[in-house]
Amino acid sequence: MSKVLIIGAGGVGTVVAHKCAQNSDVFNEIVLASRTKSKCDAIAKAIGKDNIVTDSVDADSVEQLCELFDRHRPDIVINVALPYQDLTIMEACLKCGVNYLDTANYEPKDEAHFEYSWQWAYRERFEKAGLTAILGCGFDPGVSAIFTAYAAKHYFSEMQYLDIVDCNAGDHGKAFATNFNPEINIREITQNGRYWQDGKWVTTGPLEIHGQLTYPRIGQRDSYLLYHEELESLVLNFPTIKRARFWMTFGQEYLTHLRVIQNIGMARIDEVEYNGVKIVPLQFLKAVLPNPQDLGENYHGETSIGCRISGLDKEGKELKYYIFNNCSHEAAYRETGMQAVSYTTGVPAMIGAMMFLTGKWVKPGVHNVEEFDPDPFMEQLSVQGLPWEEIVGGDLEVDRLG
Ligand code: NDP
């Protein structure tokens, strides 16, 4: 018998709960807990199965987390709250002997800065406790790194150039909305770009480098170089990589709104005083923007996320390789009531926990997903709603950018 505890009842948590419930042979019992219990209750009601119970927790408090863990005694926690809660949840896992999985690396609230050092610092303690922590198991980070590990295992003797390409060609009909938590999303996009080149990080201005890339069944889209957290672990785990970059598509309308938001100070993450109350402008903005969970109903089109890799194949010959998944917003909504960005994050999080519970990804310590065998995960991706495709020997286009 296995029991999973999902923390967070946002867009991603909703998808994780649906997908765990669909796989009740692995997830025999499901606990869904978040800050607002009524949101958990609504999700459990929509799923309508009797093996889901709900609870409430403030995941900023290790004490409350331990009480929650003691009440339910889960085998693994799927953390799909916000990146701010990663360390408290990891700390509670250690205290109570629970395994851990998340989809985003820790970020301090007062600084838009993401790196793995804070979580990697827990390696020895998890190892000693005999507990497994799986970091970054959404789509990107997550499947992007598993695609890379799969390419390394089956196609390359030496991977040299890696470009992760993330396109959302969906249209939700709103002038401006973010596809996941607006605070986290805007913090990510407005910071400097960064990529790996010949053994060191190169920093660019925010969204400074861009160009057109062609996405399968979508066409050409403006794609912007961003720093993305999986680059940090991938260049360490695959040291032959000479250059690693991450690209994301944005429409002009979105970028214009973003520029205005920044210019008028609404992207600030420091406190300002308003009518005697301290507020953080970006948190206030989140409260007035459309809720990402409500975008699904009218969302059309697809996402396309993948890895374009070149290097030497197993025989030492030049190889160009592209592996990707396209996901339909409409299909994701029909299945779970959420759009494709939440879907492409929640499905891999469920599969990662499934890998752990079925004994395929059990490795005490703190690990990024590319450190595990990609094959059983890739098999499940196709079965669980995110089939992937490969193009071998095509034009990767990426050398024309930058
Ligand atoms: P949402 O904002 O929709 O949901 C976050 C949930 O966490 C909410 O239910 C919220 O509760 C809850 N929460 C926040 N703070 C606490 C707390 N202190 N204690 C308990 N619960 C809390 O976010 P998303 O669902 O869009 O994203 C979830 C995670 O997924 C984020 O970490 C995000 O970075 C990550 N992500 C990863 C991606 C990937 O590909 N790897 C892509 C997209 C997202 P309440 O409802 O009360 O506010």
Residues whose N, C-alpha, C, O or C-beta is under 5 A from the ligand:
A	BS01	NDP	G8 A9 G10 G11 V12 G13 S34 R35 T36 V57 D58 A59 D60 V80 A81 L82 P83 T103 A104 G138 F139 D140 P141 G142 F180 N181 I184 V341 T345
